[in-house]
């Protein structure tokens, strides 16, 4: 982690990695945080009729396991059926749970609107470990004069949980993200007031979601920060299959007994380590970090799981805002655990595959977080990553 944030960020396309983890062990807090619920109205004509392919919520865990095996079987046409499924209209107003953090000193320069990934929730952006705040993105943002708005995405945690197959999908969630950014600009979200500068920040699924927003609403955000992301999502043993999606009420009945069977989750700490941490980076994460990840993780839906790749196929030629991709060196789902192995030219990493998704963006940069897995915010390198993000945003004059 960087203890000196005066380093100038090079606005080049080359990815760089820190020579080693530089840590700052904060115990003081720079942020005032509060939570609230708000109704968000949105609509899309781009959800998929997944029920026609998947048949709706699985009857039990055995059925889910077999359908997962069928989906990944050699020669299976299920993936193609999902990609070619009919588009359906989805609209509605749903209650979402928000956490808003602002600097203790002074008015915020702008706001980071964050979007967590699968297995995450709003807490991913405000991780407090071992009595310290340096794993909290919200705290680093506040120390730099920025506010942060995080929320449990639809279907997760304390937010509404509608149909998990045909409603809770990435296209509808992208529409909700746009609606939230509009409310922030108008000053109509709770009592937060209005914001002229909004930076969209995503992790994993949340980064895919923002890639969709860049197509459907290119002016929703003033810049995008995509973490835990490349254009090379892994389909092999370190990809979504490694999550071993399990009916949430079966895996953790005490927490998710009310969830329908199309709400799923990773079933064990071992799955969480495989997907979000990397043993080769140990001790860049601690046992308490892994334990906290598992005990606080969120559920996700089969609709989300099977629509995640949709935004990557959209046209973003009208999007011209700055883009910064920040991904751990050992990211399993998006780099097969080694972001430096790539067929691209010298000086590039798998993060640079995302460049083709943004053909009209001239200000495109990447940063590889050394010795870190997919869940960057739970590593000791988190503060380092946050300072790179803040430096990038500052360099844009935002």
ZIHU-V11670 format. One record per backbone hydrogen bond with DSSP energy under -1.0 kcal/mol. NH is the residue of the N-H (numbers start at 1). CO is the residue of the C=O. E is the energy in kcal/mol with one decimal. If there is no record, write none. Layout:
BEGIN
nh=NH co=CO e=E
nh=NH co=CO e=E
END
This chain:
BEGIN
nh=12 co=10 e=-1.6
nh=26 co=24 e=-1.1
nh=32 co=102 e=-2.7
nh=34 co=100 e=-2.3
nh=36 co=98 e=-1.8
nh=38 co=96 e=-2.0
nh=40 co=94 e=-2.5
nh=42 co=92 e=-2.1
nh=44 co=90 e=-2.4
nh=47 co=88 e=-1.2
nh=49 co=86 e=-2.5
nh=50 co=48 e=-2.2
nh=53 co=50 e=-1.4
nh=54 co=50 e=-3.8
nh=55 co=51 e=-1.6
nh=64 co=60 e=-1.8
nh=65 co=61 e=-2.7
nh=66 co=62 e=-2.1
nh=67 co=63 e=-2.3
nh=68 co=64 e=-2.1
nh=69 co=65 e=-2.4
nh=70 co=66 e=-2.7
nh=71 co=67 e=-1.9
nh=72 co=68 e=-1.6
nh=76 co=73 e=-2.4
nh=81 co=77 e=-2.4
nh=82 co=78 e=-2.4
nh=83 co=79 e=-2.4
nh=84 co=80 e=-2.0
nh=85 co=82 e=-1.2
nh=88 co=47 e=-2.6
nh=90 co=44 e=-2.6
nh=92 co=42 e=-2.1
nh=94 co=40 e=-2.1
nh=96 co=38 e=-2.7
nh=98 co=36 e=-3.2
nh=99 co=150 e=-2.9
nh=100 co=34 e=-3.0
nh=101 co=148 e=-2.6
nh=102 co=32 e=-2.3
nh=104 co=30 e=-2.2
nh=109 co=145 e=-3.2
nh=111 co=197 e=-2.2
nh=112 co=147 e=-2.5
nh=113 co=199 e=-2.4
nh=114 co=149 e=-2.6
nh=115 co=201 e=-1.4
nh=120 co=117 e=-1.6
nh=124 co=121 e=-2.2
nh=125 co=122 e=-1.7
nh=126 co=123 e=-1.6
nh=129 co=132 e=-1.2
nh=132 co=129 e=-2.3
nh=133 co=26 e=-1.2
nh=136 co=133 e=-1.9
nh=138 co=125 e=-2.4
nh=140 co=136 e=-1.9
nh=141 co=137 e=-2.7
nh=142 co=138 e=-2.2
nh=143 co=139 e=-2.3
nh=144 co=140 e=-1.1
nh=145 co=142 e=-1.6
nh=146 co=141 e=-3.0
nh=147 co=110 e=-2.5
nh=148 co=101 e=-2.7
nh=149 co=112 e=-3.0
nh=150 co=99 e=-2.7
nh=152 co=97 e=-2.1
nh=155 co=160 e=-2.7
nh=156 co=153 e=-2.2
nh=159 co=156 e=-2.3
nh=160 co=95 e=-2.7
nh=168 co=163 e=-2.2
nh=169 co=167 e=-2.0
nh=173 co=169 e=-1.9
nh=174 co=170 e=-2.1
nh=175 co=171 e=-1.7
nh=176 co=172 e=-1.9
nh=177 co=173 e=-2.3
nh=178 co=174 e=-2.0
nh=179 co=175 e=-2.1
nh=180 co=176 e=-2.4
nh=181 co=177 e=-2.3
nh=182 co=178 e=-2.2
nh=183 co=179 e=-2.1
nh=184 co=180 e=-2.2
nh=185 co=181 e=-2.1
nh=186 co=182 e=-2.3
nh=187 co=183 e=-1.5
nh=188 co=183 e=-2.2
nh=192 co=189 e=-2.0
nh=195 co=184 e=-1.7
nh=199 co=111 e=-2.4
nh=200 co=223 e=-2.2
nh=201 co=113 e=-2.6
nh=202 co=225 e=-2.5
nh=203 co=115 e=-1.9
nh=204 co=227 e=-2.3
nh=206 co=203 e=-2.6
nh=208 co=204 e=-2.1
nh=209 co=205 e=-2.6
nh=210 co=206 e=-1.9
nh=211 co=207 e=-1.8
nh=212 co=208 e=-1.4
nh=213 co=209 e=-1.9
nh=214 co=210 e=-2.3
nh=215 co=212 e=-1.0
nh=216 co=212 e=-2.2
nh=217 co=213 e=-3.1
nh=220 co=217 e=-2.2
nh=222 co=198 e=-3.3
nh=224 co=322 e=-2.4
nh=225 co=200 e=-2.7
nh=226 co=324 e=-2.8
nh=227 co=202 e=-2.6
nh=228 co=326 e=-1.8
nh=234 co=333 e=-4.1
nh=239 co=236 e=-1.9
nh=242 co=239 e=-1.5
nh=243 co=240 e=-1.4
nh=244 co=241 e=-1.4
nh=246 co=265 e=-2.3
nh=248 co=263 e=-2.6
nh=250 co=247 e=-1.5
nh=251 co=247 e=-2.4
nh=252 co=248 e=-2.7
nh=255 co=252 e=-1.2
nh=256 co=252 e=-2.4
nh=259 co=256 e=-1.7
nh=263 co=260 e=-1.6
nh=264 co=300 e=-3.5
nh=265 co=246 e=-2.0
nh=272 co=268 e=-1.7
nh=273 co=269 e=-2.5
nh=274 co=270 e=-2.3
nh=275 co=271 e=-2.4
nh=276 co=272 e=-2.5
nh=277 co=273 e=-1.6
nh=281 co=278 e=-2.1
nh=282 co=279 e=-1.4
nh=284 co=281 e=-3.4
nh=290 co=286 e=-2.0
nh=291 co=287 e=-2.7
nh=292 co=288 e=-2.3
nh=293 co=289 e=-2.4
nh=294 co=290 e=-2.0
nh=295 co=291 e=-2.3
nh=296 co=292 e=-1.6
nh=298 co=119 e=-1.7
nh=300 co=264 e=-2.6
nh=302 co=262 e=-2.2
nh=303 co=164 e=-2.4
nh=305 co=301 e=-2.5
nh=306 co=302 e=-1.8
nh=307 co=304 e=-1.2
nh=310 co=307 e=-1.6
nh=312 co=309 e=-1.2
nh=313 co=310 e=-1.6
nh=314 co=311 e=-1.6
nh=319 co=316 e=-2.0
nh=323 co=363 e=-2.3
nh=324 co=224 e=-2.1
nh=325 co=365 e=-2.5
nh=326 co=226 e=-2.4
nh=327 co=367 e=-1.8
nh=329 co=369 e=-2.9
nh=330 co=372 e=-2.9
nh=331 co=328 e=-1.8
nh=336 co=332 e=-1.6
nh=337 co=331 e=-2.7
nh=338 co=335 e=-1.6
nh=339 co=329 e=-2.6
nh=341 co=338 e=-1.2
nh=348 co=345 e=-1.5
nh=350 co=339 e=-2.7
nh=352 co=349 e=-1.5
nh=353 co=350 e=-1.5
nh=354 co=351 e=-1.6
nh=355 co=352 e=-1.4
nh=357 co=354 e=-1.2
nh=358 co=355 e=-1.7
nh=361 co=358 e=-1.6
nh=364 co=362 e=-1.2
nh=365 co=323 e=-2.2
nh=367 co=325 e=-2.4
nh=368 co=16 e=-2.1
nh=369 co=327 e=-2.2
nh=375 co=276 e=-2.6
nh=376 co=374 e=-1.8
nh=378 co=375 e=-2.1
nh=379 co=376 e=-2.4
nh=380 co=284 e=-4.2
nh=382 co=379 e=-1.6
nh=385 co=381 e=-2.0
nh=386 co=382 e=-2.6
nh=387 co=383 e=-2.3
nh=388 co=384 e=-1.7
nh=389 co=385 e=-2.0
nh=390 co=386 e=-2.7
nh=391 co=387 e=-2.7
nh=392 co=388 e=-2.2
nh=393 co=389 e=-2.4
nh=394 co=390 e=-2.5
nh=395 co=391 e=-2.2
nh=397 co=394 e=-1.7
nh=398 co=393 e=-1.5
END
